[in-house]
Amino acid sequence: MKNLIKVVHAGKNKLDWDEETCRGVLLREAGENSARDCTAAELARVLRYMRSQGFTTLPKQGLKPRAAAGRQGMLSKIGALLVLASTGRPWGYLNGMIARMLGKKARRMA
């Protein structure tokens, strides 16, 4: 719910609406004067209207992907990539790659 409210406020800023315009849209689309008082369905209706007016959400730039459960998650992910790519690389190659990615000394895994 808080994320929807943040998106509504971001839309207000992107569309360059003043406070009066935003409250008018909230009242007309959701029947409320404040985004805080709206339900999720009402906020979704407001966002649909904002999108019809030209508001688009862009992905955040520069975010790092989350690590997949540490070293074991990386091993699984990279191992799957090696198998799928059919590179024929040995496990030692994988251990070295993980060591470089994590900035640590490689432990023997397989």
NULUM-243311 format. One record per atom (N, C-alpha, C, O): y, x, z; atom name; residue number from 1. Coordinates in Angstrom, 3 decimals. Atoms other than C-alpha are relative to their C-alpha. Layout:
BEGIN
> north east up atom seq
> Y X Z CA NUM
...
//
This chain:
BEGIN
> north east up atom seq
> -1.185 0.821 0.000 N 1
> 0.000 0.000 0.000 CA 1
> 1.258 0.871 0.000 C 1
> 2.214 0.595 -0.725 O 1
> -1.169 -0.883 -0.058 N 2
> 2.417 2.822 0.889 CA 2
> 0.233 0.677 -1.339 C 2
> 1.374 0.902 -1.740 O 2
> -0.153 -0.635 1.304 N 3
> 1.690 4.464 -2.458 CA 3
> 0.656 -0.942 -1.003 C 3
> 1.481 -0.512 -1.808 O 3
> -0.626 0.963 0.902 N 4
> 2.613 1.283 -4.320 CA 4
> 1.496 -0.112 0.276 C 4
> 2.301 -0.203 -0.651 O 4
> -1.424 0.068 -0.360 N 5
> 5.894 1.112 -2.417 CA 5
> 0.729 1.239 -0.536 C 5
> 1.842 1.136 -1.051 O 5
> -0.611 -1.228 0.518 N 6
> 6.598 4.749 -3.345 CA 6
> 0.174 -0.073 -1.515 C 6
> 1.191 0.373 -2.046 O 6
> -0.096 0.117 1.453 N 7
> 5.879 3.997 -7.008 CA 7
> 1.115 -0.971 -0.379 C 7
> 1.840 -0.730 -1.345 O 7
> -1.090 0.950 0.265 N 8
> 8.231 0.984 -6.908 CA 8
> 1.349 0.697 0.170 C 8
> 2.247 0.518 -0.652 O 8
> -1.262 -0.717 -0.217 N 9
> 10.985 3.184 -5.467 CA 9
> 0.231 1.058 -1.077 C 9
> 1.362 1.269 -1.514 O 9
> -0.139 -0.975 1.084 N 10
> 10.279 5.879 -8.053 CA 10
> 0.425 -0.713 -1.283 C 10
> 1.257 -0.204 -2.034 O 10
> -0.380 0.775 1.180 N 11
> 10.511 3.215 -10.763 CA 11
> 1.450 -0.423 0.041 C 11
> 2.148 -0.390 -0.972 O 11
> -1.404 0.384 -0.177 N 12
> 13.817 2.009 -9.361 CA 12
> 0.911 1.167 -0.391 C 12
> 1.917 0.981 -1.076 O 12
> -0.816 -1.176 0.311 N 13
> 15.178 5.548 -9.621 CA 13
> -0.079 0.362 -1.481 C 13
> 0.942 0.675 -2.094 O 13
> 0.164 -0.354 1.421 N 14
> 13.747 6.225 -13.099 CA 14
> 0.731 -0.983 -0.904 C 14
> 1.307 -0.594 -1.920 O 14
> -0.684 1.020 0.795 N 15
> 15.136 2.944 -14.420 CA 15
> 1.492 -0.053 0.294 C 15
> 2.239 -0.800 -0.338 O 15
> -1.414 -0.091 -0.384 N 16
> 18.464 3.790 -12.767 CA 16
> 0.550 -1.350 0.458 C 16
> 1.661 -1.740 0.100 O 16
> -0.422 1.278 -0.566 N 17
> 18.628 0.456 -10.936 CA 17
> 0.748 0.236 1.290 C 17
> 0.396 1.124 2.066 O 17
> -0.654 -0.040 -1.307 N 18
> 21.064 -0.062 -8.108 CA 18
> -0.802 -0.875 0.970 C 18
> -1.756 -1.542 0.571 O 18
> 0.724 0.732 -1.042 N 19
> 19.928 -1.658 -4.845 CA 19
> -0.036 -1.501 -0.291 C 19
> -1.060 -2.150 -0.083 O 19
> -0.086 1.438 0.279 N 20
> 21.079 -5.138 -5.888 CA 20
> -0.957 -0.410 -1.122 C 20
> -1.614 -1.447 -1.033 O 20
> 0.907 0.291 1.111 N 21
> 19.141 -5.036 -9.158 CA 21
> -1.448 0.031 0.460 C 21
> -2.234 -0.850 0.113 O 21
> 1.368 -0.133 -0.484 N 22
> 15.974 -3.855 -7.433 CA 22
> -0.385 -1.186 0.888 C 22
> -1.475 -1.743 0.753 O 22
> 0.291 1.135 -0.890 N 23
> 16.182 -6.547 -4.766 CA 23
> -0.120 -1.303 -0.800 C 23
> -0.925 -2.172 -0.466 O 23
> 0.097 1.178 0.863 N 24
> 16.763 -9.153 -7.475 CA 24
> -1.349 -0.081 -0.707 C 24
> -1.940 -1.155 -0.813 O 24
> 1.314 -0.032 0.653 N 25
> 13.624 -8.064 -9.314 CA 25
> -1.094 -0.305 1.013 C 25
> -2.015 -1.070 0.728 O 25
> 0.988 0.281 -1.045 N 26
> 11.643 -8.052 -6.073 CA 26
> -0.031 -1.485 0.351 C 26
> -1.104 -2.065 0.515 O 26
> -0.081 1.421 -0.343 N 27
> 12.846 -11.558 -5.268 CA 27
> -0.580 -0.863 -1.118 C 27
> -1.322 -1.809 -0.851 O 27
> 0.476 0.790 1.127 N 28
> 12.122 -12.892 -8.752 CA 28
> -1.505 0.182 -0.238 C 28
> -2.211 -0.795 -0.488 O 28
> 1.403 -0.275 0.328 N 29
> 8.721 -11.197 -9.241 CA 29
> -0.944 -0.205 1.178 C 29
> -2.098 -0.590 0.988 O 29
> 0.897 0.033 -1.163 N 30
> 7.370 -11.177 -5.663 CA 30
> 0.426 -1.011 1.059 C 30
> -0.353 -1.331 1.957 O 30
> -0.463 0.951 -1.004 N 31
> 9.475 -13.641 -3.695 CA 31
> 0.419 0.651 1.309 C 31
> 0.536 -0.028 2.330 O 31
> -0.400 -0.745 -1.201 N 32
> 10.519 -10.939 -1.204 CA 32
> 1.254 0.814 -0.306 C 32
> 1.523 1.147 -1.460 O 32
> -1.207 -0.811 0.160 N 33
> 13.745 -8.997 -0.621 CA 33
> -0.277 1.487 0.119 C 33
> 0.553 2.304 -0.281 O 33
> 0.311 -1.397 -0.253 N 34
> 12.013 -5.752 0.291 CA 34
> -1.426 0.300 -0.447 C 34
> -2.318 -0.533 -0.283 O 34
> 1.349 -0.416 0.403 N 35
> 9.022 -3.859 -1.119 CA 35
> -0.916 0.086 1.217 C 35
> -2.121 -0.139 1.103 O 35
> 0.781 -0.125 -1.229 N 36
> 7.881 -3.329 2.472 CA 36
> -0.657 -1.326 0.388 C 36
> -1.720 -1.329 1.008 O 36
> 0.513 1.324 -0.363 N 37
> 7.332 -7.101 2.866 CA 37
> -0.982 -0.569 -1.021 C 37
> -1.546 -1.640 -0.798 O 37
> 0.858 0.506 1.072 N 38
> 5.279 -7.474 -0.347 CA 38
> -1.466 0.334 0.245 C 38
> -1.797 1.306 0.924 O 38
> 1.431 -0.299 0.003 N 39
> 1.517 -7.669 -0.674 CA 39
> -0.289 0.940 -1.176 C 39
> 0.576 1.182 -2.017 O 39
> 0.381 -0.903 1.088 N 40
> -0.362 -5.309 -2.981 CA 40
> 0.079 -0.717 -1.349 C 40
> 0.526 -0.133 -2.337 O 40
> -0.051 0.764 1.249 N 41
> -0.662 -8.048 -5.622 CA 41
> 1.451 -0.214 -0.449 C 41
> 1.752 -0.137 -1.641 O 41
> -1.414 0.194 0.340 N 42
> 3.084 -8.719 -5.471 CA 42
> 0.623 1.300 -0.507 C 42
> 1.406 1.288 -1.457 O 42
> -0.520 -1.292 0.462 N 43
> 3.878 -5.012 -5.807 CA 43
> -0.527 0.325 -1.392 C 43
> 0.198 0.878 -2.219 O 43
> 0.564 -0.221 1.333 N 44
> 1.526 -4.807 -8.796 CA 44
> 0.762 -0.813 -1.047 C 44
> 0.991 -0.338 -2.159 O 44
> -0.784 0.841 0.909 N 45
> 3.459 -7.677 -10.398 CA 45
> 1.366 0.634 -0.272 C 45
> 1.838 0.642 -1.409 O 45
> -1.297 -0.669 0.159 N 46
> 6.750 -5.846 -9.786 CA 46
> -0.157 1.228 -0.897 C 46
> 0.680 1.478 -1.765 O 46
> 0.226 -1.201 0.818 N 47
> 5.303 -2.658 -11.293 CA 47
> -0.259 -0.357 -1.465 C 47
> 0.194 0.355 -2.362 O 47
> 0.202 0.440 1.381 N 48
> 4.120 -4.547 -14.390 CA 48
> 1.344 -0.304 -0.664 C 48
> 1.570 0.046 -1.822 O 48
> -1.326 0.284 0.542 N 49
> 7.677 -5.791 -14.846 CA 49
> 0.758 1.304 -0.267 C 49
> 1.402 1.450 -1.306 O 49
> -0.700 -1.280 0.177 N 50
> 9.056 -2.268 -14.355 CA 50
> -0.521 0.735 -1.239 C 50
> 0.250 1.346 -1.978 O 50
> 0.576 -0.652 1.183 N 51
> 6.650 -0.947 -16.992 CA 51
> 0.479 -0.688 -1.275 C 51
> 0.692 -0.028 -2.291 O 51
> -0.508 0.716 1.174 N 52
> 7.805 -3.658 -19.396 CA 52
> 1.450 0.390 -0.292 C 52
> 1.939 0.213 -1.408 O 52
> -1.386 -0.439 0.157 N 53
> 11.321 -2.296 -18.824 CA 53
> 0.119 1.478 -0.368 C 53
> 1.222 2.002 -0.526 O 53
> -0.018 -1.398 0.444 N 54
> 10.291 1.256 -19.771 CA 54
> -0.412 1.020 1.036 C 54
> -0.410 2.215 0.739 O 54
> 0.426 -0.946 -1.027 N 55
> 9.100 2.805 -16.509 CA 55
> -1.413 0.493 -0.302 C 55
> -2.329 -0.299 -0.518 O 55
> 1.327 -0.604 0.153 N 56
> 6.206 5.196 -16.974 CA 56
> -0.189 1.016 1.108 C 56
> 0.752 1.702 1.506 O 56
> 0.309 -1.005 -1.009 N 57
> 4.488 7.305 -14.365 CA 57
> -0.599 1.193 -0.704 C 57
> -1.479 1.048 -1.552 O 57
> 0.498 -1.233 0.590 N 58
> 3.863 10.900 -15.313 CA 58
> -0.861 0.726 1.007 C 58
> -0.602 0.649 2.208 O 58
> 0.814 -0.768 -0.938 N 59
> 1.154 13.108 -13.836 CA 59
> 0.827 1.106 0.629 C 59
> 1.735 1.649 0.001 O 59
> -0.714 -1.068 -0.688 N 60
> 2.380 15.609 -11.285 CA 60
> -0.331 1.337 -0.649 C 60
> -1.483 1.606 -0.987 O 60
> 0.165 -1.297 0.633 N 61
> 2.882 19.057 -12.734 CA 61
> -0.294 1.072 1.044 C 61
> 0.216 1.017 2.163 O 61
> 0.199 -1.177 -0.826 N 62
> 1.578 22.262 -11.232 CA 62
> -0.912 -0.176 1.203 C 62
> -0.929 0.687 2.081 O 62
> 0.909 0.159 -1.116 N 63
> -0.995 20.848 -8.844 CA 63
> -1.294 0.745 -0.277 C 63
> -1.807 0.714 -1.396 O 63
> 1.265 -0.693 0.142 N 64
> -4.075 22.943 -8.263 CA 64
> -1.134 -0.990 0.241 C 64
> -1.033 -1.852 1.113 O 64
> 1.125 0.884 -0.270 N 65
> -7.421 21.190 -8.529 CA 65
> -0.634 0.328 1.346 C 65
> -0.624 1.477 1.787 O 65
> 0.638 -0.216 -1.295 N 66
> -9.237 20.722 -5.249 CA 66
> -1.290 0.787 -0.163 C 66
> -2.014 0.616 -1.144 O 66
> 1.259 -0.728 0.012 N 67
> -12.065 23.094 -4.463 CA 67
> -1.126 -0.965 0.327 C 67
> -0.985 -1.820 1.202 O 67
> 1.132 0.901 -0.193 N 68
> -15.417 21.362 -4.632 CA 68
> -0.881 0.516 1.121 C 68
> -1.833 1.257 0.875 O 68
> 0.810 -0.324 -1.184 N 69
> -16.799 21.817 -1.103 CA 69
> -0.269 1.493 0.128 C 69
> -1.398 1.900 0.404 O 69
> 0.111 -1.425 -0.248 N 70
> -16.155 25.548 -0.924 CA 70
> -0.893 0.744 -0.978 C 70
> -1.021 0.367 -2.143 O 70
> 0.789 -0.903 0.824 N 71
> -18.440 28.237 -2.237 CA 71
> -1.195 -0.705 -0.649 C 71
> -1.451 -0.514 -1.838 O 71
> 1.176 0.670 0.562 N 72
> -21.533 26.059 -2.690 CA 72
> 0.396 -0.977 -1.104 C 72
> -0.307 -1.100 -2.107 O 72
> -0.474 0.905 1.035 N 73
> -19.562 23.495 -4.648 CA 73
> 0.373 0.748 -1.266 C 73
> 0.082 0.296 -2.374 O 73
> -0.343 -0.817 1.161 N 74
> -18.195 26.215 -6.908 CA 74
> -1.251 0.513 -0.691 C 74
> -1.331 0.522 -1.919 O 74
> 1.256 -0.466 0.591 N 75
> -21.673 27.618 -7.401 CA 75
> -0.632 -1.092 -0.860 C 75
> -1.062 -0.835 -1.985 O 75
> 0.597 1.107 0.738 N 76
> -22.955 24.215 -8.470 CA 76
> 0.774 -0.291 -1.277 C 76
> 0.189 -0.495 -2.340 O 76
> -0.840 0.316 1.152 N 77
> -20.033 23.592 -10.780 CA 77
> -0.111 1.065 -1.079 C 77
> -0.301 0.748 -2.253 O 77
> 0.049 -1.087 0.978 N 78
> -20.075 26.991 -12.445 CA 78
> -1.413 0.126 -0.568 C 78
> -1.591 0.383 -1.759 O 78
> 1.377 -0.041 0.488 N 79
> -23.862 26.976 -12.643 CA 79
> -0.240 -1.047 -1.066 C 79
> -0.881 -0.774 -2.081 O 79
> 0.153 1.065 0.992 N 80
> -23.741 23.661 -14.473 CA 80
> 0.712 0.364 -1.297 C 80
> 0.194 0.107 -2.384 O 80
> -0.724 -0.411 1.198 N 81
> -21.128 25.029 -16.860 CA 81
> -0.762 1.066 -0.770 C 81
> -0.809 1.037 -1.999 O 81
> 0.765 -1.048 0.661 N 82
> -23.252 28.083 -17.566 CA 82
> -1.212 -0.579 -0.729 C 82
> -1.525 -0.174 -1.849 O 82
> 1.161 0.623 0.636 N 83
> -26.293 25.945 -18.295 CA 83
> 0.437 -0.807 -1.216 C 83
> -0.169 -0.710 -2.283 O 83
> -0.463 0.834 1.101 N 84
> -24.336 23.505 -20.448 CA 84
> 0.489 0.828 -1.179 C 84
> 0.265 0.463 -2.333 O 84
> -0.532 -0.838 1.068 N 85
> -22.667 26.251 -22.417 CA 85
> -1.080 0.880 -0.613 C 85
> -0.859 1.511 -1.646 O 85
> 1.125 -0.819 0.478 N 86
> -26.023 27.993 -22.882 CA 86
> 0.425 1.437 -0.283 C 86
> 0.085 2.016 -1.315 O 86
> -0.469 -1.367 0.189 N 87
> -24.387 31.345 -22.422 CA 87
> -1.070 1.036 0.296 C 87
> -0.992 2.173 -0.168 O 87
> 1.058 -0.942 -0.337 N 88
> -27.511 32.924 -21.016 CA 88
> 0.451 1.064 0.986 C 88
> -0.213 2.091 1.126 O 88
> -0.499 -0.973 -0.975 N 89
> -25.452 34.740 -18.373 CA 89
> -0.883 0.001 1.243 C 89
> -1.383 -1.051 1.642 O 89
> 0.829 -0.071 -1.209 N 90
> -27.365 35.967 -15.306 CA 90
> 0.774 -0.458 1.234 C 90
> 1.995 -0.603 1.192 O 90
> -0.620 0.430 -1.240 N 91
> -26.700 34.851 -11.727 CA 91
> 0.977 1.051 0.535 C 91
> 1.945 0.700 1.210 O 91
> -0.929 -1.051 -0.420 N 92
> -25.027 38.200 -11.056 CA 92
> 1.386 -0.196 -0.602 C 92
> 2.400 0.062 0.046 O 92
> -1.268 0.318 0.648 N 93
> -22.344 37.227 -13.550 CA 93
> 0.709 -1.120 0.754 C 93
> 1.918 -1.071 0.981 O 93
> -0.550 1.116 -0.758 N 94
> -21.860 33.985 -11.656 CA 94
> 0.543 0.460 1.346 C 94
> 1.635 0.053 1.742 O 94
> -0.475 -0.511 -1.293 N 95
> -21.584 35.794 -8.311 CA 95
> 1.303 0.780 -0.151 C 95
> 2.209 0.646 0.672 O 95
> -1.232 -0.754 0.245 N 96
> -18.956 38.130 -9.745 CA 96
> 1.176 -0.906 -0.310 C 96
> 2.297 -0.660 0.136 O 96
> -1.065 0.949 0.343 N 97
> -16.978 35.219 -11.170 CA 97
> 0.517 -0.696 1.258 C 97
> 1.724 -0.855 1.436 O 97
> -0.399 0.680 -1.231 N 98
> -16.976 33.435 -7.819 CA 98
> 0.787 0.948 0.896 C 98
> 1.776 0.548 1.509 O 98
> -0.713 -0.976 -0.822 N 99
> -15.907 36.608 -6.025 CA 99
> 1.432 0.170 -0.498 C 99
> 2.360 0.250 0.307 O 99
> -1.353 -0.128 0.550 N 100
> -12.936 36.962 -8.379 CA 100
> 0.824 -1.253 0.278 C 100
> 2.012 -1.165 0.589 O 100
> -0.727 1.249 -0.221 N 101
> -12.024 33.283 -7.994 CA 101
> 0.423 -0.152 1.452 C 101
> 1.519 -0.635 1.738 O 101
> -0.288 0.166 -1.432 N 102
> -12.175 33.373 -4.202 CA 102
> 0.687 1.217 0.592 C 102
> 1.186 1.165 1.716 O 102
> -0.621 -1.211 -0.518 N 103
> -10.836 36.899 -3.842 CA 103
> -0.819 0.627 1.124 C 103
> -0.265 1.260 2.022 O 103
> 0.867 -0.520 -1.048 N 104
> -13.831 37.870 -1.721 CA 104
> -1.103 0.835 -0.632 C 104
> -1.338 0.779 -1.839 O 104
> 1.153 -0.767 0.441 N 105
> -16.745 40.236 -1.959 CA 105
> -1.150 -0.962 -0.250 C 105
> -1.409 -1.845 0.569 O 105
> 1.090 0.912 0.375 N 106
> -19.671 38.522 -3.695 CA 106
> -1.206 0.180 0.901 C 106
> -1.600 1.301 1.223 O 106
> 1.284 -0.017 -0.707 N 107
> -22.737 37.608 -1.688 CA 107
> -1.076 -0.340 -1.008 C 107
> -0.834 -1.109 -1.938 O 107
> 1.103 0.304 0.909 N 108
> -26.047 37.500 -3.443 CA 108
> -0.461 -1.439 0.237 C 108
> -0.801 -1.803 1.363 O 108
> 0.323 1.410 -0.162 N 109
> -26.843 33.829 -4.103 CA 109
> -1.392 -0.352 -0.541 C 109
> -2.111 -1.104 0.117 O 109
> 1.281 0.447 0.552 N 110
> -29.908 33.517 -6.308 CA 110
> -0.876 1.140 -0.367 C 110
> -1.991 0.932 -0.846 O 110
//
